[in-house]
Amino acid sequence: MEKSIVDEIKWVESTRYENLPRLLKVLVFVIFNAGLAIVCFYTFKVSIRGWIMLDASYYYLLITIYVSIALVIIPARKKDRKVSWYDLAAGALTLGIGLYFSLYGWEIRVEGWSFPSMFNFVLGLIIILLVLEVGRRMAGTIYLAVCIIFGCYPLFADYMPGIFFGKGYSFINTVGLHVFGSEGLIGLPTRAMGDYLIGFLVFAAVLIASGAGDFFINFALAVCGSFRGGPAKVSVVSSAFFGTISGSAVSNVVVDGPITIPTMIRVGYPPYYAAAIEAVTSTGGILMPPVMGAVAFVMAAFLGIEYRQVCIAAAIPAFLYYFALMMQIDAYAARVGIKGIPRKELPSLQKTIRTGWPFLAVILFLLWGLLYMQWEMYTPFYASGLMFLISFFSKKTMMTPKRIVDALIKVGTLISQTISIILPIGIIVSGLNVTGASSSFTAGLIQVGGGNLYLILLLGVVACYLLGMAGLLTPAYIFLAVTMAPAVIEIGHLNVLAVHLFIVYYAMISVITPPVALAAFVAASLAGADPMRTGLQAMRLGIVIYFIPFFFIFNPALIMQGTIKEGLFLFALALPGISLLAAGLEGYLWWVGKIGRISRLVLFVAGFLIVFPEYKTTIIGSGMALFVIAVIIIRRKAAAKIEKSHGSVR
């Protein structure tokens, strides 16, 4: 392996921190750690002579520290390698204004500054512009345009027609609501970031610094590499593991792809197929418990539920997604005769576990803390501490001073980059909520759909896809959570968590669905394959993501929102159903072998009916599958008998 996973991640998450002048680099490092100390101070409710940090002051401090750092380490233009005077000036201005707001956090929260003085208005306007600028630097001009449109919505909402009508505000009041109101910069997105997400970013940085990326790859190679289609299965396992410390489909592709895609091609997978496998498996990492993408933490904060509930709900759909991918990979490999990697070329499983057991131990500890102990926001900090301690049991994982410094830098850059995308979402949410536009849009959606739940859901799928095309899952989720979700829940009286997961899944499909298919296109570039063909193949491989949300929205037992018995029963039925789906798509069925086109079509339909969470369809699908399999076996036995008789005559 020429380049370690750690090096690849550094490339993916690149900033210009390493290019800073020495003195500025030291200053940024100090501010990084001051921010982390404040996070720990607030999270663990440290008291100084009875004084505990107020939440508003804490959120303003997060903006102060990490937006100011983002303005320094994230270039205004990709070609900017050096820090300019205006970057430093903007960073210093953010520090000053943010500290001022933090000092008045109690007054802002209790008395309210929604109708600010002229002085506070000017400072608020400056901080909004700086937050929008870091959002542009991280996510691009389209994202900036969306934020500006919805941020300015209160200025013209009372002039809008029909469902777009809302309460209007003056420019001064709009700025006040965005900066000092509970819906704006210190609203839901910042709360999710400060209360939940930072802890898991710390955990991810500690894992990366201690060598977890290389362990995940080696573990997957040792477990799956020798089986038929081995490299493809390695991609599935390693990306599922890496999804626990990433949460970005494109990052997963760029990190795993340079290793897995060439290996898949070498053993016989066509370039477009190998690229599609990597794109689909990387996309699944976003909803792979126990550590999911940022959207899961925002969902928990939005719904006011424990994060572990989101993890539990996402577990079965995530497993079925990866199971379907694995079954298609295996069926294709069996049909075309792709073998695994020779065992002598693979790392030893025993040696891999012996050197990397700390990573398995700490992930199990994280699960135990989240699901059993219910430590919630404290869990990733405890897990990070445990990882630090047990890293010293092995030279390969030992947190040396250099690794500790690397981890601290990684934490700072991850938080700065993430908060740069998260913060502007508060402006979008504020613009929709203070005007009442979200309620109007909900009523309008119900009216357009004619009160028909299925039509409203289909309109919602289109909206999810279109918003997800920008590659920004969290903003898409938040927008639809405040607009579409209430309409769907009101009409169908559906499970709230199921509706919100439905939104996330359909916002995800855009990264593997043409014409955009960002993850598929990035993987295609790594494989030297045709992007559109790769995207179409990714749709086939990720087929579960296109229908499973409809299943769990009408039967929440699939996301463990019913009885455990019913959930496990539906899960057990889904496994053979998905196996038949895979057989129909790839033309190969276990214990039967290659199958013809008509049989493939029937088995595909039968598999879909079995997976559908309704007993009548399950019985019909099972009958169809058994009939087709019986016909195939009988015909093959008859053909074998005829061939044998012809042989004896000769």
N, C-alpha and C positions, 0 to 999 in steps of 0.2 A: 504494500500500500504506500504509494509515493507521498501522499499528502494526508495528514491526519484530519479527522472530523473537526477537531478544534480549529485547525487552520481554515477549513472550509467555512465554518460558522463565522469566523472573523471576517472572511471575505464577504459573506452574505450580509452581515450586520455592519458593514464598513462605515466608519465615520472618519473624520480627519483628526481625531484625537491624537493619533501617533505622530501627526505632522505638526502639532502645536509646538511653539517655542518652549524650552524646558521650564521656564518660570511659570508660564501660563498653564502648562500641563500639570505642574504641581498644584497650582491654584484650583484648577478644575477637579483634580483628584481629591483635594481637601473638601471642596464643596459637595462632591459626590458623597463622601462619607459623612459629612454633616447632615445631608438629606437622609441618608440611611439611618443615622442615629435618631433623627426626629421621627422617622417612621416607627422605629422600635419604641421610642419614648411614648408615642401616642398609642400604638397597638397594645402595649402591655400596661397602659394606664399608670405610668410611673408618676408618683406624687412627690412634689417638692414643697414641704411644709404645708401640705393640704391642698396645694394648687395642682390642678390637672389641666392639660391643654384642651381648649375648646375645639370642637370639630371644625368650625369655620376658620379658626386661626390655622389649624393643621392643613386644611385644604389650600388656603392661600399660600402657606409655606411651600407646599408641593409645587404650586404654580411658580412661586418665586425661584426656587432652586432649579427645578428641572427644565422649565422653559428657558431660563437664562442660560443654562448649560447647552440646551439644544441649539440655541441661536449661535453658539460658539463652535460646537462640534459638527453640526449638520450644515453643509454649505448651501448658500442661497442658489447657486448653480452647480451642477455636477462637476464642471471644469474648475471650480474654485478650490484650489489646494491650500491656499493660505487664508488665515483669518484677516478680514479687513477691519478698518476702523469702525465701520457702521455695525458689524457683527458685535464688536466689543461694546460699542455704545448702546446697542439694543439690549445686550445681556445685562449691562450695568443698570439700565433704566428699568428692566424687569425686576431685578433684585431690589431696587429702591422702592418701587411702587408696591411690589408684593409684600415686602416687609411692613410697609405702612398699613396696608389692608389687614395684614395678620395681627398687628398691634391693636387694631380696632375691631377685631373679630367678634367680640362680645356685643359691642354696640351695633354692628352690622346685623348680627343674628337676632338680637332682642328688639332693638328699636327699628331696624330696617332702614336701608339706604336706597330703596327702590326709586325714590324721588330725590336724587342726590343734589348737593350743592354744585355750583359751577366748577369749583376746584376738584371735587371728587368725580364729577362727570368727565372732566378732561383726563384725569388719571385712568378712569375706567375705559374711556375710548382708546387710550394708548395701549392698555393691557389687552383689549380685544384685538386690536390690529396686530400686536406682537404674537398673540395666540394663533390668529389666522395665518400669520406668516410661517410659523413653525409647522402648522398643518399643511401649508402649501409645499414647504421644503420636503416633508416626508411623503405626502400623498398626491401632490400634483395640483395643477390648476383646475381640473374638473371638480375635485373635492372642494377646493377653495370657492369656486363659483356656487356650488350647492350650499355651502355654509353661509355665504353672503346673502344669497336669495332668501333662505329661511330666517337668517338673522335679521334681515331688514323687513321681513314680512309684517311685523306690527306697524310699520310706517304706512302701509297701504292696504292692510287687511280689510278695513271698513269700506274700501272702494271695490273690492273683489265681488264677482257675481256668484250666486248660488252656493254650492257647497264650499267654495273657497272664501266666503265671507267670514270676517272675524272682527274682534274688537281692535280698534286702532289706538296707537299711542304716539306721543311726540318722540322726537329723536332723543331728547335727554332722558325721558322715562324708559325708552327702549334700552338704552345703554345701561341705565340703572338696574333694570330687571335682569339683563344678561349677566352683569358683573356681580351684583349684590343680592339678587333674588335666589330663592331655593331651587329654581328650575334651571339656572344658567351655569356659569363656570364652576360653581361649587355645588352643582346638582348631582343627578344620578351618575353620569359617567365618571366624574371625579371621585364620588363616594365609592364606586366599584373599584376604581384604581387604587385609592388610598387604603380602603378597608380590606380588600381581598387580593387584587392582582399583584401588587408589589411583592407580597410574601412569596408568591409562586415564581416571580421573576428572580428573586433572590435564590430560591431553590434551584431553578434552571441554571443560573450562573455557577452555582457551587458544583452541580453535577457536571456541567461542561468543563469547568476548570480542572476537575479531578479525573477527567478522561472518560466520562460516561458514553460519549458518542462512539468512540472506538469499541467500547465494550458491547454496545448494542449491535453494531455491525458484526463483530466477531461471534457474538452469541447466536445471532440469526444464521450466520454461515455454518456454525457448528451444528445447529439443530436442523436446519432445512436444506443446506447446500447440497447434500448427497442425494436427495430425492429427485424424482423426475421433475424437470422444470425448476430445478433447485434455485438458481439465481433469482428467478421471478418470485419465488416464495421467500427468499431472503429479503427482497425489496419490501414485501408485504410486512414481514415481521419487524424489520429494522425501522421502517417508517411508522409503524404502529407504536413502537417503543419511543422513537424520536418525537412523535406527536405529543408525548407526555411532557416534553420540555420545550416544545416549539409553539404550535398553534397557527402556523402559517403554511398554507399549501405550497406556495412558491418557494419559500425557504427550504421546506422539506425536499422538494425536487432538486434544488441546486446543491443541497448538502449530500443527499443520498445518490442522486442521479449519476454524477460522474463515476461512481463506483459500481452501482448496480446495472445501469443501462448497458455499458460495454460488455459486461459479463453475460447479461441475458442474450445480447446479440451474438456473442462468441459461441454459446451453446446451441443456437439455432432459432431464437425468436427473431422475427422480422423487426427492423428498426422502429417502425410505427407502432408495433404491438408492444415492444419493450418500453417505449416512451409512454404509451397509454397506461401500462401497468404502473409505472412510477408516478404518473400524474394522479391516478385514482387512489393509490395507496397513500400518497402524501396528503390528498384532500381529506381522507378519513381521519387523519391525525387531529383535525380541528375539533372533532367531537369524540375523542378517545379518552375515556377516564383513565386514571384519576385526575390528571392535569389537562385541562382542555384549553381551547383558545380563549382570548379575552372576552368573547361574546358570552361564554358561560357564566363568567363572574358578573357581567353586566345584567344578565338574565336573573341571577340570584338576587342582586340588589334591586332590580326593577320589580320583581314579584314579592320581595320581602320574605324570601324563604332561605333555608340553609343551603349552602353550596353543595353539600353531600346529596341533597334531594335531586339536584340537576345531574350529578354524577350517576346516581342510581337510575334515573329516568333514561339517560343516554346510553346505558350499558348494553342493553339488548339490541337496539338498532345499530350501534357501532359494531357489535360482534357479528350481526347478520350481514352488515356491509362488507366486512373483511372476509367472512366465510364465503359469501357469494363470489368475491374476487378470487379467493384461493381455489374454489371449486372450478371456476372457469380456466384459471391458469393450469390446473392439474389436467382438466379434460383436454385442453389444447395440446399440452405436452404429450399426453398419452396418444392422441390422434395422429400427431405428426412425428412421434418418436424422439422427443427431446429428453435427453438423460440429464442426470445431475452432475455436479462437479466431482471429480475423483476425490475420495476421502483424503488421500495424501496431500492434496492441495489445500485442504481446509484446516482451520485452527481446531485444536483439540477442545471438545466440550468440557472435559474435566479440568483442563488447564485454564480455560476461559472462565469457568465458574470459580475456580480456586483463586484467580487473581482479581476477578470482578464481582465477587459475592457482596461487597459493600453496597453496590448499586442496587442489586436485587433486594437486599435487606432494607435499604432506606425507602425503596418504593413500597414494599410491604408495610413498613412503618407508617408511611404516608397514608396508605389505604386504611390501616387500623385507626390512625388518628382522626381521619375524616369520617369514616363510616361507623366506627364503634365508639370511640371516645368523644366524637363530636366537638373537637377542639376548634373547628372552623378556621378563622383567620390566624390562629396561633400555629396550626399544624405545619405549614411550610417552614416556619421559622424553627420549630422543634426538629423537623426533618433535616434542615440545613445544618443545624448544630450537631445532629447525630452523624451526618455525612462527614462533617469536619473531624469529629472524634475518631470514627472508625476508619477514616482514610489512612491513618497512621499504621494500620495493620499490614499495609502493603506498600512497597516502594513505588509501584506503578500508580497508585491512587493517592499517595501522600500529599497533603496540602502543604507544600513547601512555601517559604516566603514569596517566591515568584508567583506561584499559583494563587496564593491568597491575594496578592496585588492584582493579578489578572482577573480573579473573580470579582473583586471590588470594582474594577474598571468595567467589567462586563455588566455588573448590576447597574451601575450608573448609566451606561449607554443604553441598555435595554429599557430602563425606566424613562430616560429622556426621549427615546424614540417612540415608545408606546404612548406616553402622555401627550406627545405632540399630535398624535392621531386622535386620541380619546377626547382631549379638552374641547376642540371645536364642536364636537357633537353636542356639548351642553348648550351651545348657541342655537343649534337646530332645534333641540328639544324645547328650549325656552321660547323660541319664535312660534312653535306650533301650539304650545300649551297656554301661554299668556293671552293669546288672541282667541283661544277657543277653537282654532282651526282643526285641531285633531278630532274634536267632537263633531264638527260640521262634516269633516271628511268621512267619519264613520257613518253618519246618517246618510250622506250622499252615496256611499258604497252600497249600503243596504237598499237604497232607492234604485240605483243603477242595476243591481242584481235582482231587483223585483222581489226581494225577500227570499230568493231561492238560495239556500245554503251552498249547494254544489256550484252554482254559477259564481257566487261570491268567493268561494275557495279557489276556483279556476282563475278568477280575476286576481286574486291574491298571489297565486303561483306566478302569473305573468309579472306582477309588480315586484315580487321577490327576485325573479330572474333579472329584470331590467336594472334594479337597484344594485344587485350583486355583481353586475357586469363591470362596475367601476373597480372591483377587486377589494372593496372595503366592506367586509361582512358586518362589523359592529355598527357602523352608521346605518346600514340598510336595515339591520334588525331593529334598532331603536326607532327609526322612522315608522316601520310597519307595526311595531309593538304598541305605539301610541295612536295609530290610525286604523290599520286593518284588524288587529287582534280584537278590539272591543266589539267590532261589527260581527265578526265570526262567532264570538262567544255569546253575544246577545241573541243572534238568530238561532243558533244551534244548541245553545246551553251546553257547550262543550267544555271539556277539561281544560283549565287555564294553562297548565304546564304543557299539555299536548299541543295546544295552539301555538305557543311560543316556540317549542321545538320544531313544529311544522314550518314556521317562518324561517328559522335558522337553516334547516335542511334545504329548503328551496332557494334561499339566498346563496347557498354553497354551490348549487349545481352549475352556476355560470362559469366556474373556474375549469370545468371539464366539458362544458357544452358549447359547441360553436354557435354563433360566429366569433365569440370572444375567447373562451376556453384558455385563460391565461396559463394555468398550470400545465395543461396539455401542450400548449404551444412552446413553453419554456423547455419542457421535456423533449419535444420534437427537435428543438434546436440542438440539444445535447446529443441526440441520437442521429442527427442528420436526416430526419424523416420529414415527410410531407405533413405540415401542421394540421390541415383540415382532415386528412385521413386519420391522423393520430387522435384528433378530437372526437371523430365519429366512433373510433374504436374505444375510446375512454368512456363514451356514453354506454356502450354495450357492457363493458367491464363493471361500470358503476351503476348498473341497472337498478339495484335495490334502492338507491337514494331517490329514484324517480317515483316509486310507488309506496314505499314503506311509511312515509309521513301520512298519507291518506289512511293507511291501515290503523296507525296508532291514534290518529285524531278521532276516529270513530270507535276504536276499542282501546282505551288507555291502559288496559292490562299489559299491552306490549311495552309500555314504558313504566311498568310496575306501579301504576296508579289504581289498580284494582287489587284483588286478592293475590297473594304470592302464588297460590296453587294455579289460578287461571293464567297468570303471567308465564309461569314455567311451562304450562301445558301448551300455550300458544307458541312459545319459543321452541318446544320440542317438535311441534308440527311444522314450524317454519324451516327447520333444518333439511328434512327430506324434500320439502317443496322447493327450496332454493337449489338443492342438488339437481332436481329435475329441470329447473330453469337453466342452470348452467349446461346441463346435457343438451337441452334444446338449442342453446346458443352456439355451442362448440361442436356438437355432433359426436359426442362420446359419453357413454354412461358406464359407471362402475359395474363390474361383473357381467356386463352385457357386451361392451365393446363399441365399435363404430355403429352409428345409426343413420338411416336415410333421411331425406328432407321431410317427408310426410310425418315420419315418426318424431322428428325433431320438433316440428310445429305442434303436434299433439302433446308431447311431453312438456313443451314450454307453457302451453295453456293449462295443462294439468298442474304443473308446478305453481303457477300463479294462483289457481283456484285453491290449492292446498294452503298456500301462505296466507291467502285472504282470511282474516280473522272471523269466520262465520262457519258454523258446523255443516250446513247444507253444501256449501261450495267445497268444503274439505272432503266430504264424502264423494261428491261428483268427481273432483279432481283425482282422488285416490283410485276410483273405479276406472277412469280414463287411463291413468298411468299403468295400473295393473294389467288392463286389457292389452295395451300397446306392448308392454314388456313381454307378456305371455305370447302374443302373436310373433314377436321377434324371435323369441327362444324356440317356439314350435317350428317356425320356418327354417331356422338355422339347423335344428336337429334333423328336419326333413332333408335339407340340402346336404348335410353331412352324410346322412344315410344313403342318399342317391349316389353321392360321390364314392362312398365306400363300396356300394354295389357295382358301380362301373369299374372300380379298381379290381374287384374280385373277378369280374367277367374277363378283363384283360389278362 
